[in-house]
Amino acid sequence: MSTLFKRSKESAPSSASSGEHSPRPSNEKLSRQELAALHGAFKEIDTNYKALEPALRTNQVPQAKELLAPLDTVHLACGKNPSATLALSQVLSDMPPVTAHAIRLAVWGYISAYAFGLSTEQAKTLSQTLLLTGLGKGQLNEAQLQRLGPCKVTPNSCLHLELSIRTLYKLKGVPKPIFETMENYCERIDGSGYPNKKSGESVPYLSQLAALIEAYELFVNPLAKIEAILPTEALAELQKHQDTHFDAEHIANFTRAVGIYPPGTFVMLNSGGTAVILEHNGVSKHHARIALLSEKNNQRLKSPKIMDLFTEKKDLIIGLAVPNHLVPKEFLRTSRELFIGGGGGWFGKSIW
């Protein structure tokens, strides 16, 4: 774990096993070194994922803690600046889509922990489990990934769950709560899930939250080659499944954590240009600060144009969402440079 991230005495949990409530996220600017460490943690997760398959194929038994260690840095970064952590997780241009997907799930787990009333240890278990769902998804082919539904449990949901659990059993030192959360997260509270058709409170709390977070992420960043929907539309879709697939109170809490346009969301404007969300006031979809990356017909700008849609460009309106794996890689790299680049970046201490 990076030593760059250190909580203040006021926000530090008294002990990992105390069950103390997950600290309220702050919005502290991160140093350039902290941002670099966060990006390094994401890359380390990718490296660990890539090394896992050949290790298992040659009967080596990796330690689970080695695969999960980079999440310690991610967790602490989320506590200091969840917006920066989330935005940076959206611009992972040089790794497989499933790995980037699993990282975003883990980040959402930490970001929403306070809204869900989780303890520090529960937040850790939730995020670790969400990251490890990539173990099974990474073994699906493209056609199977395209049939991985956000809410309804499909045969491919069952398959990736079985593959994930099978891989977990091959790792050393997987904490028991991760097994419990993973084994039950394809269950649904109406009894329509897999593998045991559990219902209501018999579905463990963290498993319910993991299912909800995954459904949201699959709506806004589908692994399939289908049209993504805006975060507001994804939240509306979740509400259609309240008290069937998901608990209504959980949806309400997650909605408060997500907001209307999370930082790092890529969108198409009514002008035909592509932009990335930098800030949003959480009230109206028009109250957003964006970085314009291209004009119409994807004519890339030499450098991003930062603008406020409410005070400066009232004629521009956010239209469609763009899933991360369909965003041109040069846009992802430009956005990452904007977030953490020279002088501290948008989320850094040096220039803002």
Order of alpha helices (4+ residues) and beta strands (2+ residues): alpha-alpha-alpha-alpha-alpha-alpha-alpha-alpha-alpha-alpha-alpha-alpha-alpha-beta-beta-beta-beta-beta-alpha
